[in-house]
Amino acid sequence: MPRFDNAKDLEKHLKKALDALQAEVLITTQARLGSAAVSPVDTGRLRSSWFAAEGTSSNEVAPEKENSPNSDATNLRVDADKTYHLTNNLPYVQYVALEGKAVSKPANWFIDFMNVTVPRIQNAAARVVKQEYEL
């Protein structure tokens, strides 16, 4: 573990680690939601419509016939002091994700993702950041 003789240097080091942790969780969560293994796929538009945004939720949706996963989270300069949203604004996303109406996935696919997969993503990101920043 690095040694800090100055409290400000320690503070900067920990801030960078927190920023990295938040970025890793956001990027990985978006990537997983954009995968056919997680999101139901008919045309692919639902899995392409997970958008990341700083401060307030994005109002974007993937265009018709878009079937490649969105990765806009990778372009954000993540700051752990800020709030980030990962949203999907397709008119039918609630019907598919929360009401369990996906034909190609179990009814609880999204709830399971939030309750099981997201904590795993967070734990894995914490391990990576802990090693990278020698915490």
DSSP file (Angstrom, degrees, kcal/mol; ACC not computed):
  #  RESIDUE AA STRUCTURE BP1 BP2  ACC     N-H-->O    O-->H-N    N-H-->O    O-->H-N    TCO  KAPPA ALPHA  PHI   PSI    X-CA   Y-CA   Z-CA
    1    1 A M              0   0    0      0, 0.0   133,-0.1     0, 0.0   134,-0.1   0.000 360.0 360.0 360.0 137.7    0.0    0.0    0.0
    2    2 A P        -     0   0    0      0, 0.0     2,-0.5     0, 0.0   131,-0.0  -0.274 360.0-129.5 -62.7 151.7    1.3    3.4   -0.8
    3    3 A R        -     0   0    0      2,-0.0     2,-0.5     0, 0.0     0, 0.0  -0.882  19.0-162.1-106.4 135.1    2.5    5.6    2.1
    4    4 A F        +     0   0    0     -2,-0.5     3,-0.1     1,-0.1     0, 0.0  -0.967  19.1 177.6-121.6 123.1    1.2    9.1    2.4
    5    5 A D  S    S+     0   0    0     -2,-0.5     2,-0.5     1,-0.1    -1,-0.1   0.567  76.1  60.5 -92.8 -12.3    2.9   11.7    4.6
    6    6 A N  S  > S-     0   0    0      1,-0.1     4,-1.7     0, 0.0     3,-0.5  -0.971  73.2-146.4-121.4 126.4    0.4   14.3    3.6
    7    7 A A  H  > S+     0   0    0     -2,-0.5     4,-2.5     1,-0.2     5,-0.1   0.835 100.6  58.3 -60.6 -33.8   -3.3   14.0    4.2
    8    8 A K  H  > S+     0   0    0      2,-0.2     4,-2.3     1,-0.2    -1,-0.2   0.874 104.2  51.4 -65.1 -37.0   -4.2   15.8    1.0
    9    9 A D  H  > S+     0   0    0     -3,-0.5     4,-2.2     2,-0.2    -1,-0.2   0.902 110.6  48.3 -66.7 -40.8   -2.2   13.2   -1.0
   10   10 A L  H  X S+     0   0    0     -4,-1.7     4,-2.7     2,-0.2     5,-0.2   0.924 110.2  52.3 -62.8 -43.9   -4.2   10.4    0.7
   11   11 A E  H  X S+     0   0    0     -4,-2.5     4,-2.3     1,-0.2    -2,-0.2   0.912 110.3  47.7 -58.9 -44.4   -7.4   12.3    0.0
   12   12 A K  H  X S+     0   0    0     -4,-2.3     4,-2.3     2,-0.2    -1,-0.2   0.903 111.6  50.7 -63.4 -41.9   -6.5   12.6   -3.7
   13   13 A H  H  X S+     0   0    0     -4,-2.2     4,-1.9     1,-0.2    -2,-0.2   0.929 112.6  45.3 -62.5 -46.7   -5.6    8.9   -4.0
   14   14 A L  H  X S+     0   0    0     -4,-2.7     4,-2.5     2,-0.2    -1,-0.2   0.866 110.8  54.2 -66.6 -36.3   -8.8    7.8   -2.3
   15   15 A K  H  X S+     0   0    0     -4,-2.3     4,-2.6    -5,-0.2    65,-0.3   0.915 108.1  49.4 -63.5 -43.3  -10.9   10.2   -4.6
   16   16 A K  H  X S+     0   0    0     -4,-2.3     4,-2.4     1,-0.2    -1,-0.2   0.896 110.8  50.8 -62.0 -39.7   -9.3    8.7   -7.7
   17   17 A A  H  X S+     0   0    0     -4,-1.9     4,-2.4     2,-0.2    -2,-0.2   0.910 110.8  48.1 -64.8 -42.6  -10.1    5.2   -6.4
   18   18 A L  H  X S+     0   0    0     -4,-2.5     4,-2.6     2,-0.2     5,-0.2   0.909 111.3  50.5 -64.5 -41.8  -13.7    6.2   -5.7
   19   19 A D  H  X S+     0   0    0     -4,-2.6     4,-2.4     1,-0.2    -2,-0.2   0.929 111.9  48.0 -59.6 -45.2  -14.0    7.7   -9.2
   20   20 A A  H  X S+     0   0    0     -4,-2.4     4,-2.6     2,-0.2    -2,-0.2   0.888 110.9  51.4 -63.8 -40.2  -12.6    4.5  -10.7
   21   21 A L  H  X S+     0   0    0     -4,-2.4     4,-2.3     2,-0.2    -2,-0.2   0.942 111.5  45.9 -62.7 -48.2  -15.0    2.4   -8.7
   22   22 A Q  H  X S+     0   0    0     -4,-2.6     4,-2.4     1,-0.2     5,-0.2   0.906 113.8  49.3 -63.6 -41.1  -18.0    4.3   -9.8
   23   23 A A  H  X S+     0   0    0     -4,-2.4     4,-2.9    -5,-0.2     5,-0.3   0.930 110.5  50.4 -63.3 -45.1  -16.9    4.3  -13.4
   24   24 A E  H  X S+     0   0    0     -4,-2.6     4,-2.3     1,-0.2     5,-0.3   0.908 112.5  46.4 -60.8 -43.4  -16.3    0.6  -13.4
   25   25 A V  H  X S+     0   0    0     -4,-2.3     4,-2.4     2,-0.2     5,-0.2   0.929 115.3  46.2 -65.8 -45.2  -19.7   -0.2  -11.9
   26   26 A L  H  X S+     0   0    0     -4,-2.4     4,-2.3    -5,-0.2    -2,-0.2   0.941 115.9  44.2 -63.6 -48.8  -21.5    2.1  -14.3
   27   27 A I  H  X S+     0   0    0     -4,-2.9     4,-2.3    -5,-0.2    -2,-0.2   0.921 116.5  45.9 -64.5 -44.9  -19.7    0.9  -17.5
   28   28 A T  H  X S+     0   0    0     -4,-2.3     4,-2.6    -5,-0.3     5,-0.2   0.901 111.8  51.2 -67.5 -40.6  -20.0   -2.8  -16.6
   29   29 A T  H  X S+     0   0    0     -4,-2.4     4,-2.5    -5,-0.3    -1,-0.2   0.927 112.0  47.0 -63.0 -44.1  -23.7   -2.5  -15.6
   30   30 A Q  H  X S+     0   0    0     -4,-2.3     4,-1.8    -5,-0.2    -2,-0.2   0.918 112.4  50.5 -62.8 -42.5  -24.5   -0.8  -18.9
   31   31 A A  H  < S+     0   0    0     -4,-2.3     4,-0.2     2,-0.2    -2,-0.2   0.910 111.6  47.3 -62.8 -42.3  -22.5   -3.4  -20.8
   32   32 A R  H >< S+     0   0    0     -4,-2.6     3,-1.5     1,-0.2     7,-0.5   0.920 111.3  50.1 -66.8 -42.9  -24.2   -6.3  -19.1
   33   33 A L  H 3< S+     0   0    0     -4,-2.5     6,-0.3     1,-0.3    -1,-0.2   0.817 109.0  54.8 -64.0 -27.9  -27.7   -4.8  -19.7
   34   34 A G  T 3< S+     0   0    0     -4,-1.8     2,-0.3    -5,-0.2    -1,-0.3   0.458  90.8  97.5 -83.0  -1.0  -26.7   -4.3  -23.3
   35   35 A S  S X> S-     0   0    0     -3,-1.5     4,-2.1    -4,-0.2     3,-1.2  -0.634  76.8-132.4 -90.8 148.2  -25.8   -8.0  -23.7
   36   36 A A  T 34 S+     0   0    0     -2,-0.3     5,-0.2     1,-0.3    -1,-0.1   0.719 106.0  68.3 -67.1 -20.7  -28.2  -10.5  -25.2
   37   37 A A  T 34 S+     0   0    0     -5,-0.1    -1,-0.3     1,-0.1    -4,-0.1   0.767 116.6  21.5 -69.2 -24.1  -27.4  -12.7  -22.2
   38   38 A V  T <4 S+     0   0    0     -3,-1.2    -2,-0.2    -6,-0.4    -5,-0.1   0.827 116.4  56.8-107.9 -61.8  -29.2  -10.3  -19.9
   39   39 A S  S  < S-     0   0    0     -4,-2.1    -1,-0.1    -7,-0.5     8,-0.1  -0.497  89.4-107.2 -78.4 141.0  -31.7   -8.1  -21.8
   40   40 A P        -     0   0    0      0, 0.0     2,-0.5     0, 0.0     7,-0.3  -0.372  36.2-150.7 -61.4 144.0  -34.4   -9.8  -23.9
   41   41 A V        +     0   0    0     -5,-0.2    26,-0.0     1,-0.1    -5,-0.0  -0.970  42.6 136.2-127.3 120.6  -33.8   -9.5  -27.6
   42   42 A D  S    S-     0   0    0     -2,-0.5    -1,-0.1    61,-0.0     0, 0.0   0.558 101.6  -8.3-113.8 -69.5  -36.3   -9.3  -30.3
   43   43 A T  S    S-     0   0    0     23,-0.0    -2,-0.1     0, 0.0     0, 0.0   0.623  95.6-117.1 -98.9 -18.7  -35.0   -6.6  -32.5
   44   44 A G  S  > S+     0   0    0     -4,-0.1     4,-1.2    -8,-0.0     5,-0.1   0.355  83.4 116.2  97.4  -4.0  -32.2   -5.5  -30.1
   45   45 A R  H  > S+     0   0    0      1,-0.2     4,-0.6     2,-0.2    17,-0.3   0.874  71.9  54.2 -67.7 -36.7  -33.6   -2.0  -29.6
   46   46 A L  H >4 S+     0   0    0      1,-0.2     3,-1.2     2,-0.2    -1,-0.2   0.942 110.2  45.6 -62.8 -47.0  -34.3   -2.6  -25.9
   47   47 A R  H 34 S+     0   0    0     -7,-0.3    23,-0.7     1,-0.3     3,-0.5   0.729 112.1  53.6 -70.4 -19.2  -30.7   -3.7  -25.2
   48   48 A S  H 3< S+     0   0    0     -4,-1.2    -1,-0.3    18,-0.3    -2,-0.2   0.520  97.1  69.2 -86.4  -7.4  -29.4   -0.7  -27.2
   49   49 A S    <<  +     0   0    0     -3,-1.2     2,-0.9    -4,-0.6    40,-0.5   0.160  60.4 115.1-104.5  18.7  -31.4    1.8  -25.3
   50   50 A W        -     0   0    0     -3,-0.5     2,-0.4    38,-0.2    22,-0.3  -0.805  48.9-174.3 -86.7 108.0  -29.6    1.7  -21.9
   51   51 A F  E     -A   87   0A   0     36,-3.2    36,-2.7    -2,-0.9     2,-0.4  -0.858  16.6-147.5-111.2 138.6  -28.2    5.2  -21.7
   52   52 A A  E     +A   86   0A   0     -2,-0.4     2,-0.3    34,-0.2    34,-0.2  -0.806  23.1 170.6-101.0 143.3  -25.9    6.6  -19.0
   53   53 A A  E     -A   85   0A   0     32,-2.1    32,-2.9    -2,-0.4     2,-0.4  -0.995  29.6-123.1-152.2 151.2  -26.0   10.3  -18.0
   54   54 A E  E    S-A   84   0A   0     -2,-0.3     2,-1.8    30,-0.2    30,-0.2  -0.790  86.5  -6.3 -95.0 135.6  -24.6   12.6  -15.3
   55   55 A G  S    S+     0   0    0     28,-3.5     2,-0.3    -2,-0.4    29,-0.1  -0.404 129.0  29.4  86.9 -63.8  -26.9   14.5  -13.1
   56   56 A T  S    S-     0   0    0     -2,-1.8    29,-0.3    29,-0.1     2,-0.0  -0.897  94.4 -86.7-129.2 159.8  -30.3   13.7  -14.6
   57   57 A S        -     0   0    0     -2,-0.3     2,-0.1     1,-0.1    -5,-0.1  -0.308  44.2-113.8 -64.0 145.2  -31.7   10.8  -16.5
   58   58 A S        -     0   0    0     -7,-0.3    -7,-0.1    27,-0.1    -1,-0.1  -0.478  14.4-156.2 -72.9 150.2  -31.1   10.7  -20.3
   59   59 A N        +     0   0    0     -2,-0.1    -1,-0.1     2,-0.1     2,-0.1   0.227  54.7 120.8-108.5  12.2  -34.2   10.9  -22.4
   60   60 A E        -     0   0    0     27,-0.0    29,-0.7    30,-0.0     2,-0.3  -0.360  39.9-171.4 -76.4 153.6  -32.6    9.2  -25.3
   61   61 A V        -     0   0    0     27,-0.1   -12,-0.1    28,-0.1     3,-0.1  -0.973  33.8 -99.7-135.8 152.5  -33.8    6.0  -27.0
   62   62 A A        -     0   0    0     -2,-0.3     3,-0.1   -17,-0.3   -13,-0.1  -0.440  46.8-105.4 -68.4 143.9  -32.0    3.9  -29.6
   63   63 A P    >   -     0   0    0      0, 0.0     3,-1.9     0, 0.0    -1,-0.1  -0.234  48.6 -76.8 -65.7 160.2  -33.2    4.5  -33.2
   64   64 A E  T 3  S+     0   0    0      1,-0.3     3,-0.1    -3,-0.1    -3,-0.0  -0.245 120.2  20.1 -52.3 144.3  -35.4    2.0  -34.9
   65   65 A K  T 3  S+     0   0    0      1,-0.3     2,-0.5    -3,-0.1    -1,-0.3   0.547  86.9 139.5  68.5   9.9  -33.4   -1.0  -36.2
   66   66 A E    <   +     0   0    0     -3,-1.9    -1,-0.3     1,-0.1   -18,-0.3  -0.728  15.4 160.9 -80.7 128.1  -30.6   -0.3  -33.8
   67   67 A N        +     0   0    0     -2,-0.5    -1,-0.1    -3,-0.1   -22,-0.1   0.285  37.3  97.2-134.2  11.9  -29.3   -3.6  -32.4
   68   68 A S  S    S-     0   0    0    -20,-0.1   -33,-0.1     1,-0.1    -2,-0.0  -0.846  81.0-100.2-103.3 142.6  -25.9   -2.9  -31.1
   69   69 A P        -     0   0    0      0, 0.0     2,-0.3     0, 0.0   -21,-0.2  -0.226  34.7-118.7 -60.2 144.3  -25.4   -2.3  -27.4
   70   70 A N        +     0   0    0    -23,-0.7   -36,-0.1   -40,-0.2     3,-0.1  -0.607  29.1 178.8 -81.1 142.3  -24.9    1.3  -26.2
   71   71 A S    >   +     0   0    0     -2,-0.3     3,-1.5     1,-0.1     4,-0.3  -0.057  34.4 129.8-134.5  34.2  -21.6    2.2  -24.5
   72   72 A D  G >   +     0   0    0    -22,-0.3     3,-1.4     1,-0.3     4,-0.3   0.711  62.3  74.3 -66.3 -18.2  -22.0    5.9  -23.8
   73   73 A A  G >  S+     0   0    0      1,-0.3     3,-1.2     2,-0.2    -1,-0.3   0.817  86.0  64.4 -62.1 -29.3  -21.0    5.3  -20.2
   74   74 A T  G <  S+     0   0    0     -3,-1.5    -1,-0.3     1,-0.2    -2,-0.2   0.717  98.3  55.3 -67.6 -18.7  -17.4    4.8  -21.4
   75   75 A N  G <  S+     0   0    0     -3,-1.4    -1,-0.2    -4,-0.3     2,-0.2   0.518  86.3 101.3 -91.2  -6.5  -17.3    8.5  -22.6
   76   76 A L  S <  S-     0   0    0     -3,-1.2     2,-1.2    -4,-0.3   -23,-0.0  -0.555  70.8-136.0 -80.8 141.5  -18.3   10.0  -19.2
   77   77 A R        -     0   0    0     -2,-0.2     2,-0.2     2,-0.0    -1,-0.1  -0.795  34.6-147.1 -91.7  92.9  -15.7   11.5  -17.0
   78   78 A V        -     0   0    0     -2,-1.2     2,-0.4    -5,-0.1   -55,-0.1  -0.400  20.7-175.2 -73.9 134.1  -17.0    9.9  -13.8
   79   79 A D    >   -     0   0    0     -2,-0.2     3,-2.7     1,-0.1   -63,-0.1  -0.992  23.6-143.1-128.1 119.2  -16.7   11.9  -10.6
   80   80 A A  T 3  S+     0   0    0     -2,-0.4    -1,-0.1   -65,-0.3    -2,-0.0   0.664  99.6  65.0 -60.4 -16.1  -17.7   10.0   -7.4
   81   81 A D  T 3  S+     0   0    0      2,-0.1    -1,-0.3   -66,-0.0     2,-0.2   0.535  96.6  72.1 -81.7  -5.9  -19.2   13.3   -6.0
   82   82 A K  S <  S-     0   0    0     -3,-2.7     2,-0.4   -28,-0.0   -28,-0.0  -0.635  82.0-115.9-109.2 166.6  -21.7   13.3   -8.8
   83   83 A T        -     0   0    0     -2,-0.2   -28,-3.5     2,-0.0     2,-0.4  -0.827  26.4-165.6-103.9 139.6  -24.9   11.3   -9.5
   84   84 A Y  E     -A   54   0A   0     -2,-0.4     2,-0.4   -30,-0.2   -30,-0.2  -0.946   3.0-156.5-126.3 146.7  -25.2    9.1  -12.6
   85   85 A H  E     -A   53   0A   0    -32,-2.9   -32,-2.1    -2,-0.4     2,-0.5  -0.950   7.9-162.4-123.8 141.9  -28.3    7.5  -14.1
   86   86 A L  E     +A   52   0A   0     -2,-0.4     2,-0.3   -34,-0.2   -34,-0.2  -0.964  32.0 165.6-121.4 110.2  -28.6    4.4  -16.3
   87   87 A T  E     -A   51   0A   0    -36,-2.7   -36,-3.2    -2,-0.5     2,-0.4  -0.837  34.8-154.3-130.2 160.5  -32.0    4.5  -18.0
   88   88 A N        -     0   0    0     -2,-0.3   -38,-0.2   -38,-0.2   -27,-0.1  -0.977   9.9-175.1-133.7 119.6  -34.0    3.0  -20.8
   89   89 A N        +     0   0    0    -29,-0.7   -28,-0.1   -40,-0.5   -39,-0.1   0.202  33.7 133.6-105.4  14.8  -36.8    5.2  -22.2
   90   90 A L    >   -     0   0    0    -41,-0.2     3,-1.7     1,-0.1     4,-0.4  -0.419  64.6-122.6 -62.8 142.3  -38.4    2.8  -24.6
   91   91 A P  T 3  S+     0   0    0      0, 0.0     4,-0.2     0, 0.0     3,-0.2   0.767 109.8  42.9 -59.6 -25.0  -42.2    3.0  -24.1
   92   92 A Y  T 3> S+     0   0    0      1,-0.1     4,-2.1     2,-0.1     5,-0.2   0.357  82.5  99.3-103.6   5.7  -42.4   -0.8  -23.5
   93   93 A V  H <> S+     0   0    0     -3,-1.7     4,-3.7     1,-0.2     5,-0.5   0.893  84.0  49.7 -64.3 -39.1  -39.4   -1.2  -21.2
   94   94 A Q  H  >>S+     0   0    0     -4,-0.4     5,-1.8     1,-0.2     4,-1.8   0.920 109.8  52.1 -63.7 -41.7  -41.4   -1.2  -18.0
   95   95 A Y  H  45S+     0   0    0     -4,-0.2     6,-1.6     3,-0.2    -1,-0.2   0.897 119.3  35.8 -58.5 -42.5  -43.7   -3.8  -19.5
   96   96 A V  H  <5S+     0   0    0     -4,-2.1     6,-0.7     4,-0.2     4,-0.2   0.907 127.3  33.6 -80.2 -44.7  -40.8   -6.0  -20.3
   97   97 A A  H  <5S+     0   0    0     -4,-3.7    13,-0.5    -5,-0.2    14,-0.4   0.912 131.1  22.9 -84.1 -44.1  -38.5   -5.3  -17.3
   98   98 A L  T  <5S+     0   0    0     -4,-1.8    -3,-0.2    -5,-0.5    -4,-0.1   0.758 124.7  46.2 -99.4 -27.1  -40.8   -4.8  -14.4
   99   99 A E  S   <S-     0   0    0     -5,-1.8    -1,-0.1    -4,-0.1    -3,-0.1   0.427 102.5-125.7 -97.0   1.6  -44.0   -6.5  -15.4
  100  100 A G        +     0   0    0     -6,-0.3    -4,-0.2    -4,-0.2    -3,-0.1   0.811  62.4 139.4  67.0  33.4  -42.2   -9.6  -16.6
  101  101 A K        +     0   0    0     -6,-1.6     2,-0.3     6,-0.1    -5,-0.2   0.217  24.1 126.7 -97.2  15.5  -43.6   -9.7  -20.1
  102  102 A A        -     0   0    0     -6,-0.7     3,-0.2     4,-0.2     7,-0.1  -0.582  45.1-160.4 -73.6 130.8  -40.4  -10.7  -21.9
  103  103 A V  S    S+     0   0    0     -2,-0.3    -1,-0.2     1,-0.2     4,-0.1   0.860  88.6  46.8 -77.5 -36.8  -41.0  -13.7  -24.1
  104  104 A S  S    S+     0   0    0      2,-0.1    -1,-0.2     0, 0.0    -2,-0.1   0.452 113.9  46.5 -89.6  -0.3  -37.3  -14.7  -24.3
  105  105 A K  S    S-     0   0    0     -3,-0.2   -67,-0.0   -65,-0.0   -66,-0.0  -0.919  94.4 -87.1-135.7 159.7  -36.4  -14.3  -20.6
  106  106 A P    >   -     0   0    0      0, 0.0     3,-1.8     0, 0.0     4,-0.2  -0.307  46.0-108.8 -61.2 154.7  -37.9  -15.4  -17.3
  107  107 A A  T 3  S+     0   0    0      1,-0.3     3,-0.3     2,-0.1     4,-0.2   0.785 117.9  47.8 -57.9 -29.9  -40.4  -12.9  -15.9
  108  108 A N  T 3> S+     0   0    0      1,-0.2     4,-2.8     2,-0.1    -1,-0.3   0.090  73.0 120.3-100.9  23.3  -38.0  -11.8  -13.1
  109  109 A W  H <> S+     0   0    0     -3,-1.8     4,-1.8     1,-0.2    -1,-0.2   0.882  79.1  41.9 -57.0 -42.7  -35.0  -11.2  -15.3
  110  110 A F  H  > S+     0   0    0    -13,-0.5     4,-2.6    -3,-0.3    -1,-0.2   0.910 114.1  50.0 -75.2 -41.7  -34.6   -7.6  -14.5
  111  111 A I  H  > S+     0   0    0    -14,-0.4     4,-2.7     1,-0.2     5,-0.2   0.921 112.5  48.9 -61.4 -43.9  -35.3   -7.9  -10.7
  112  112 A D  H  X>S+     0   0    0     -4,-2.8     4,-2.7     2,-0.2     5,-1.2   0.903 109.8  52.4 -61.6 -41.0  -32.7  -10.7  -10.6
  113  113 A F  I  <>S+     0   0    0     -4,-1.8     5,-2.6    -5,-0.3     4,-0.2   0.943 113.9  42.4 -59.3 -47.8  -30.2   -8.6  -12.4
  114  114 A M  I  <5S+     0   0    0     -4,-2.6    -2,-0.2     3,-0.2    -1,-0.2   0.890 122.5  38.2 -67.2 -40.1  -30.7   -5.7  -10.0
  115  115 A N  I  <5S+     0   0    0     -4,-2.7    -2,-0.2    -5,-0.2    -1,-0.2   0.742 134.0  16.2 -86.5 -24.3  -30.7   -7.9   -6.9
  116  116 A V  I  X5S+     0   0    0     -4,-2.7     4,-1.2    -5,-0.2    -3,-0.2   0.781 126.5  41.3-114.9 -51.9  -28.0  -10.5   -7.8
  117  117 A T  I  ><S+     0   0    0     -5,-1.2     4,-2.6    -4,-0.2    -3,-0.2   0.916 110.1  54.4 -73.6 -43.8  -25.9   -9.3  -10.7
  118  118 A V  H  ><S+     0   0    0     -5,-2.6     4,-2.7     1,-0.2     5,-0.2   0.927 108.2  49.5 -60.2 -45.7  -25.5   -5.6   -9.8
  119  119 A P  H  > S+     0   0    0      0, 0.0     4,-2.4     0, 0.0    -1,-0.2   0.881 111.3  50.8 -60.3 -33.9  -24.1   -6.5   -6.3
  120  120 A R  H  X S+     0   0    0     -4,-1.2     4,-2.6     2,-0.2    -2,-0.2   0.903 109.5  49.9 -66.7 -40.3  -21.7   -8.9   -8.0
  121  121 A I  H  X S+     0   0    0     -4,-2.6     4,-2.6     2,-0.2     5,-0.2   0.927 111.6  49.1 -61.6 -44.5  -20.6   -6.2  -10.4
  122  122 A Q  H  X S+     0   0    0     -4,-2.7     4,-2.3     2,-0.2    -2,-0.2   0.916 112.2  47.5 -62.1 -44.3  -20.0   -3.9   -7.5
  123  123 A N  H  X S+     0   0    0     -4,-2.4     4,-2.1     2,-0.2    -2,-0.2   0.910 112.9  48.1 -64.6 -42.7  -18.0   -6.5   -5.6
  124  124 A A  H  X S+     0   0    0     -4,-2.6     4,-2.2     1,-0.2    -2,-0.2   0.915 112.0  49.7 -64.9 -42.1  -15.9   -7.3   -8.7
  125  125 A A  H  X S+     0   0    0     -4,-2.6     4,-2.8     1,-0.2     5,-0.3   0.901 109.0  52.8 -62.8 -40.6  -15.2   -3.6   -9.3
  126  126 A A  H  X S+     0   0    0     -4,-2.3     4,-2.6     1,-0.2    -1,-0.2   0.896 108.6  50.1 -62.8 -40.0  -14.2   -3.1   -5.7
  127  127 A R  H  X S+     0   0    0     -4,-2.1     4,-2.1     2,-0.2    -1,-0.2   0.924 112.5  47.2 -63.4 -43.5  -11.7   -5.9   -5.9
  128  128 A V  H  X S+     0   0    0     -4,-2.2     4,-2.9     2,-0.2    -2,-0.2   0.942 115.5  44.1 -63.1 -48.7  -10.2   -4.5   -9.1
  129  129 A V  H  X S+     0   0    0     -4,-2.8     4,-2.8     1,-0.2     6,-0.2   0.892 110.8  55.0 -66.2 -39.8  -10.0   -0.9   -7.7
  130  130 A K  H  <>S+     0   0    0     -4,-2.6     5,-2.7    -5,-0.3     4,-0.2   0.918 113.8  41.3 -59.2 -43.2   -8.6   -2.2   -4.4
  131  131 A Q  H ><5S+     0   0    0     -4,-2.1     3,-0.9     3,-0.2    -2,-0.2   0.936 115.5  49.7 -69.8 -46.1   -5.8   -4.0   -6.2
  132  132 A E  H 3<5S+     0   0    0     -4,-2.9    -2,-0.2     1,-0.3    -1,-0.2   0.877 120.2  35.7 -61.9 -38.7   -5.2   -1.1   -8.7
  133  133 A Y  T 3<5S-     0   0    0     -4,-2.8    -1,-0.3    -5,-0.2    -2,-0.2   0.286 108.1-122.8-100.4  10.2   -5.0    1.5   -6.0
  134  134 A E  T < 5       0   0    0     -3,-0.9    -3,-0.2    -4,-0.2    -4,-0.1   0.913 360.0 360.0  51.3  52.2   -3.3   -0.8   -3.5
  135  135 A L      <       0   0    0     -5,-2.7    -4,-0.2    -6,-0.2    -1,-0.1   0.402 360.0 360.0 -98.4 360.0   -6.0   -0.3   -0.9
